[in-house]
């Protein structure tokens, strides 16, 4: 086992199979029959850049049935009276108008922002917004099931 060594060599696709140093190579991706070069500079340019932790309202829509994942309760900070009053006003307005807020949410700087719906929740002891992450179209699966009303007995 000591006599066998593993090594990687990079070569050009030419008649001489000219050897190329690893530092002189970049990543490439197939696009049809072509290979598109994609350097570290390109990777940095297309990375999503955002300001960090956020929860901002993008708009409003009527309440209806929403499918989603990751239900979170959103409360105002206990030590911030102004935020509590503002959030309470938003919660009561959404409840009265039977609407939800469409929000953009990112947990921290490294997190990819998500889009979700914030539903008003008013209970006797507390009030909050319930955030539900909205799925992408690719996340939804449609399964055909037979009717439950068919009366087949075995």
N, C-alpha and C positions, 0 to 999 in steps of 0.2 A: 504493500500500500504506500510505502514511502517513495517508491519509484514513479508513481503516477501523480502528475501535477495537472491541475486544471488551469486553463488560461483562455482569455478572450482576445481575439484580434479583430480589428475593424479594417475592412478593405473596400476600395472603390470597385464598382461594378464595371471594370474595363478589362481589356485583354491581359494586362500585366498583373491584375489584382493588387494594385498599389496599396500598401499599408497606410492607414491613417491613424493618428493619435486620438485617443478618446476625447481629449480637450477640443479637438477640431470637429467633433460631431455634434449634431443637434437632433432633437426628436422630430419625427415626421409622422403624418397620419395619411392613410389612404383616402382618396376622394375619387371614386371611380377607378380608372386605371392609373391615375397620377398619385404621386406622393407629395403632400403639401408640407413644407418645412415649418416647424413651430418651435421657436427659440424661447429661452428663459425670459427675454424681454417681452415677447408676445404674451407669455403666460401672465406676467405682471400687469400688462396693459388690460387684459380682459377680466382680471379678478374683480369681483364686486367690491366696491368701496362704499362704506357707510360710516356714519358718525358714531355708531356704538349702540348702547342700550336705548331702546325707544318704544313707545306705544303711542302712535299718532292716529287720529281719525282721518280716514280718506273720504268718507261720505256716509250717507244714511240710506236705508231701504226699509220697506214694509216688513213686518215680522211674518214669517212663513216657516215652513219646515226646512231646516238646514241640516245637511249631513256634514259631519266633520269628526275630528279627533281632538284629543288633548284639551279637555274642558278645564279651564282655570278660573278661579274666582279672583276678581280684581277689587281691592279695597284701597281707600286713600290711606296715606301714612297716618298713624295715630297722633303724632306730634305736630301735624300740619293742618290747622283748623281751616285755612283758606282752601286747601286742596279737598278737604272733606266736604265743604259747602259746595264747591264747584262740581265735584263728582256726584253729590246728592242731587243737584239741580239737573245734571245730565241724565241720571238714572230715572228721575221722576218725569222728565220731558219725554224720554224714550218710552216709558211705560204708558203715559197718557196718550201719546200719538201711535202707540203700538208699532214702534219702529225698532230697528237695531242699528248699531254703528258698525260700519266696515272699517277695520283698523289694520294698521301695519305694526307688527310686533317683532322685536328682536331682543332676546334675553341679555346678550352682552355684545362686545365688539367682535368676537369671533363667530357669533351666531349668524346664520343666514336669515334675513327677515322673512316673516311669514305674513300671510293675509288671513284675517279671520273675522268673525262676526262677534260683537259684544252685545249680549242680551241683558236687559235690566232685570234685576232680581230684588224684590222688596219683601222682606220677611219681618216678623214682629220685632226680633232682636237686632237685626242688621239689614243693611242694603249694600248691594255690590253689583258689579257687572260680571257676567259669566262669558268668558272668551272661549270660542270654539274655532279651532283652526280649520279653514276651508280646504277641501281637497282639490287637487288638479283633476282635469278630465281623465287623465291616464290612471288616476287612483281609483276611479269608480269602476265597479264590475257589475254587469247586468246578467243575472241568471234567470232563465225562464223556468218557472215552476208551474206544475199543474194546479188547477183550481182546487181550493179546499172544500168546495161545495159538492164535488163529485162523490157519489155514494157507492163506492166499491167496497164490498165486504168480502173477506176471504173465509 
